[in-house]
Amino acid sequence: MSDQEPIVVPEALAGERLDRAVSLLTGWSRAEVQRLVADEAVLVGGEPVPKSHRLVEGEVVELLGAPSPPELPGPEPVPIDVRHVDDDIVVVVKPAGLVVHPGPGHAHGTLVHGLLDRFPEIAGVGDLARPGIVHRLDRDTSGLMVIARSPDAYTRLVGALAAREVDRRYLALVSGELASPRGVVDAPIGRSTRQRTRMAVREAGRPARTGYEVRTVWPDASVSLLECRLETGRTHQIRVHLAAIGHPVVADGAYGGRLLPNGPERPFLHAFALGFTHPRDGRQLTFEDPLPGDLVAALAALGPPGG
C-alpha cells in the first residue's frame, strides 16, 4: 500500500477500529500503524482521526507513508542542553535544526539518539521508536521540552497534556500589527488538501486554540513580538493559526512568513516557558529559557521598538 492507493472500506471491515483494519489490509503491525496514525499519516475522509476510530463502509482511508524500518534508535553522542533531571523526568532545551525523533530522512542524529546515550533507561519508556517523548517541537523551533524517564511519568505527562494541564508558551515574531493586544485563535486544524506535508485551518479539522498577547511592536518594520500560549497541541499549530489571521511567523516560508533584512533564517519561534505538575510528587515546576542568539540578533537589528 502507498499514498497513491487509497483504501475504500469494504462492508467486511465496517465497524472495525482504524488501526486493526489498516493492519489487516497492509500486513503492518498494529504498533506500526498506530505510529503512523500518531504522525497523522493515516487519513479518513481526508482528515486525521484517532486510532480507535470505527470505520464506516465506503469511507476512504489514505496512507501518506509506510512504516519505517524496524530498526530502533540507539545511543549516539548528540549534545543535549539539560536544564533539570531527576528519576522521572528530564527538561531540555532543543536547539533549532535538531529533529526530535527518527523518521524518514532522519535516521540518526536526533534528540532521541542523544537522550538514549545519556539516559539509556528511557529505551523502554513510551513508544519504542521515540522513547520518552511526550510532546514535540518542529525541527526549526527551539526551546523547552520535558522528557519522561519512567513509564509512570510518561503516562501521567501524556494525560496532563491531553487534559490541557501543561503550560506551554512561545515567543513569535510576526508580520504586521495586530488589531487587539491580546486574543485567542480558535480554529480547527487539519491536513492541507493542497500540500499534504502542511496543515491548514479546516472546518473538518481537529479543535485547536492558541492564545496570544502582543509584547512589542516595531511599526517601521511592520512586525510584532507575541507571547503565544498553546491550549491544544496540533501539528504546526501556532504557525498555522497566526498565518490564518494574517500575521505569519517571520521567516516561516511554509506558511507565508517573510524574510527580514538581518533577520533569522528559520521561523522566529521559541518555546520559552514550560510549566507542569511533577508526575511523582505533585510539585508545580516552571522553567523559562531566554531567546537564543540568532533571535536576539534579529530583534537587535530591528532597532528600538515603537510600541
Summary of the structure (lengths in Angstrom):
residues: 307
radius of gyration: 20.2
end to end distance: 54.7
largest distance: 66.2
contacts: 993
relative contact order: 0.12
helix: 22%
strand: 29%
